[in-house]
Amino acid sequence: MRLFYASFLDSANMLAYESLVTEISTAVPGVIRPIPARSHHLTMAFLGEIGDEDLDQSLQALESTASSQAFDFFLTRPRILYARRSPRLICSDVEEGAEGISSLQALLRESILRRFPKSQIRAQSPHITLARFKRNARPRTAQPVSDALSGLAASTLPKSDRLTSVHLVKSTLTSSGPVYESLAEAHLRTG
């Protein structure tokens, strides 16, 4: 099974981002693919393919995050992320709170490597993926999307959220895109 660790946004922010992606898809049809509904998240660590026999170890790594304190984080205006010159996705970066997320990622990486020494967990900058560009998208394809993003009213965009838990998520790839299933959740300390 294909697993990763993530923190999901609150419901109001998920709905706001879904609305935003629908607005862009309507303004610029046939260019982007939304992520699965109600699945906007910060990826903490990607574990990759593991066998069923290693699920307990994956759950123990998740539990290492429960000692961390919950915290607020703030999101930037959505932007296009490029791989070389090709547009890959629309995302919102974490503007404030990134150090808390980086600490959680480091804690998870350390815990994963103790249990899976051959894992290759790479650090990634904290961001929320909102939509992916369709395959073979070119820079000229991205310009109308960039224009649509610039025209979004700032008042309709999520600005802050609270990171209160980390999930172990199973990702199943299908012809219509990935399907995410939370297998377990570790709650961070509050108060």
C-alpha positions as CSV (number, residue, x, y, z in Angstrom):
1,M,0.0,0.0,0.0
2,R,1.1,3.6,-0.7
3,L,1.2,5.7,2.5
4,F,2.0,9.3,3.5
5,Y,1.6,11.4,6.6
6,A,-0.5,14.6,6.3
7,S,-2.5,17.3,8.2
8,F,-5.8,18.2,6.7
9,L,-7.2,21.7,6.6
10,D,-10.4,22.6,8.5
11,S,-13.7,22.1,6.6
12,A,-14.3,25.8,5.9
13,N,-10.9,26.2,4.2
14,M,-11.3,23.0,2.2
15,L,-14.7,24.3,0.9
16,A,-13.1,27.7,0.1
17,Y,-10.3,26.1,-1.9
18,E,-12.8,23.8,-3.7
19,S,-14.8,26.9,-4.7
20,L,-11.7,28.6,-5.9
21,V,-10.6,25.7,-8.0
22,T,-14.1,25.4,-9.5
23,E,-14.0,29.2,-10.3
24,I,-10.6,28.7,-12.1
25,S,-11.7,25.6,-13.9
26,T,-14.8,27.5,-15.2
27,A,-12.7,30.5,-16.3
28,V,-10.0,28.3,-17.9
29,P,-11.6,25.0,-18.9
30,G,-9.6,21.8,-19.6
31,V,-6.3,22.9,-18.1
32,I,-6.3,21.8,-14.4
33,R,-7.5,18.8,-12.5
34,P,-8.8,19.4,-8.9
35,I,-7.5,17.2,-6.1
36,P,-10.1,14.8,-4.5
37,A,-12.9,16.7,-2.7
38,R,-12.3,17.4,1.0
39,S,-8.7,16.3,0.9
40,H,-6.7,19.6,1.0
41,H,-3.7,18.9,3.2
42,L,-0.1,19.6,4.2
43,T,2.1,16.6,3.4
44,M,4.4,15.9,6.3
45,A,6.2,12.9,4.9
46,F,5.7,10.5,2.1
47,L,6.4,6.9,3.1
48,G,5.8,5.3,-0.2
49,E,4.9,1.6,-0.9
50,I,5.0,-0.6,2.2
51,G,3.7,-4.1,2.9
52,D,0.8,-4.9,5.2
53,E,3.3,-6.4,7.7
54,D,4.8,-2.9,8.1
55,L,1.6,-1.1,9.0
56,D,2.2,-1.3,12.7
57,Q,5.6,0.4,12.3
58,S,3.9,3.2,10.3
59,L,1.3,3.7,13.0
60,Q,4.1,3.9,15.7
61,A,5.8,6.6,13.6
62,L,2.6,8.5,13.5
63,E,2.2,8.4,17.3
64,S,5.6,10.2,17.6
65,T,3.8,13.4,16.6
66,A,1.3,13.3,19.5
67,S,3.8,14.9,21.9
68,S,3.8,18.1,19.7
69,Q,1.8,21.2,20.5
70,A,-1.0,22.3,18.1
71,F,-0.3,25.6,16.4
72,D,-1.8,28.1,13.9
73,F,-0.3,28.6,10.5
74,F,-1.0,31.2,7.8
75,L,-1.3,30.6,4.0
76,T,-0.2,32.7,1.1
77,R,-2.2,33.7,-2.0
78,P,-2.4,30.7,-4.4
79,R,0.4,30.4,-7.0
80,I,1.5,28.1,-9.8
81,L,4.4,25.8,-9.0
82,Y,6.6,24.9,-12.0
83,A,8.9,21.9,-12.6
84,R,11.6,23.4,-14.8
85,R,9.4,25.4,-17.2
86,S,6.3,23.2,-17.1
87,P,3.4,24.2,-14.8
88,R,2.7,21.4,-12.3
89,L,0.2,22.5,-9.8
90,I,-1.6,25.4,-8.1
91,C,-0.6,25.7,-4.4
92,S,-0.7,27.9,-1.4
93,D,2.5,28.1,0.6
94,V,2.7,28.4,4.4
95,E,3.7,31.9,5.2
96,E,3.8,31.8,9.0
97,G,4.0,28.6,11.1
98,A,6.4,26.9,8.6
99,E,8.9,26.4,11.4
100,G,6.3,24.4,13.4
101,I,5.6,22.3,10.3
102,S,9.3,21.7,9.6
103,S,9.7,20.6,13.2
104,L,6.9,18.1,12.9
105,Q,8.3,16.9,9.6
106,A,11.8,16.4,11.2
107,L,10.2,14.5,14.1
108,L,8.3,12.2,11.7
109,R,11.4,11.7,9.5
110,E,13.5,10.6,12.5
111,S,10.8,8.3,13.7
112,I,10.3,6.8,10.2
113,L,14.0,6.2,9.7
114,R,14.3,4.4,13.0
115,R,11.6,2.0,11.8
116,F,12.4,1.9,8.1
117,P,16.2,2.6,7.8
118,K,16.2,2.3,4.0
119,S,13.5,4.9,3.5
120,Q,14.4,8.0,1.5
121,I,12.3,10.7,3.1
122,R,12.9,14.1,1.5
123,A,12.0,17.4,3.0
124,Q,9.6,19.5,1.1
125,S,8.5,23.1,1.7
126,P,5.1,23.2,3.4
127,H,2.3,24.0,0.9
128,I,-1.3,23.0,0.2
129,T,-1.9,21.5,-3.3
130,L,-5.1,22.9,-4.8
131,A,-5.1,21.4,-8.3
132,R,-2.7,19.8,-10.7
133,F,-2.2,20.8,-14.3
134,K,-3.1,18.2,-16.9
135,R,-0.2,16.2,-18.4
136,N,2.0,18.0,-20.9
137,A,0.9,21.5,-19.9
138,R,3.1,24.2,-21.3
139,P,4.0,27.7,-19.9
140,R,1.5,29.3,-22.3
141,T,-1.2,27.1,-20.8
142,A,-0.4,28.5,-17.4
143,Q,-0.8,32.2,-18.3
144,P,-4.7,32.2,-18.3
145,V,-4.6,30.3,-14.9
146,S,-2.2,32.9,-13.5
147,D,-4.4,35.7,-14.7
148,A,-7.4,34.0,-13.0
149,L,-5.5,33.6,-9.8
150,S,-4.5,37.3,-9.8
151,G,-8.2,38.2,-10.2
152,L,-9.4,36.3,-7.1
153,A,-10.8,38.5,-4.4
154,A,-8.5,38.3,-1.3
155,S,-11.4,38.2,1.0
156,T,-12.5,34.8,-0.4
157,L,-9.2,33.1,0.2
158,P,-8.3,31.1,3.3
159,K,-5.6,32.9,5.3
160,S,-5.2,30.8,8.5
161,D,-5.7,27.4,9.9
162,R,-4.8,25.4,12.9
163,L,-2.7,22.2,12.8
164,T,-4.2,19.9,15.4
165,S,-3.5,16.4,14.1
166,V,-1.5,14.3,11.8
167,H,-3.0,11.4,9.7
168,L,-1.5,8.3,8.2
169,V,-3.1,8.3,4.8
170,K,-3.4,5.6,2.2
171,S,-3.3,6.8,-1.4
172,T,-4.8,4.6,-4.0
173,L,-4.1,5.6,-7.6
174,T,-7.0,5.3,-10.0
175,S,-7.6,6.3,-13.6
176,S,-9.6,9.4,-12.3
177,G,-6.9,10.4,-9.8
178,P,-5.8,9.4,-6.3
179,V,-8.2,8.4,-3.6
180,Y,-7.2,9.2,-0.1
181,E,-8.2,7.3,3.0
182,S,-7.1,8.2,6.5
183,L,-6.1,5.1,8.3
184,A,-5.2,6.7,11.7
185,E,-5.0,10.1,13.3
186,A,-2.7,11.4,16.1
187,H,-4.0,14.4,17.9
188,L,-1.5,17.1,18.9
189,R,-1.5,18.6,22.4
190,T,-3.8,21.6,22.9
191,G,-3.8,24.3,25.6
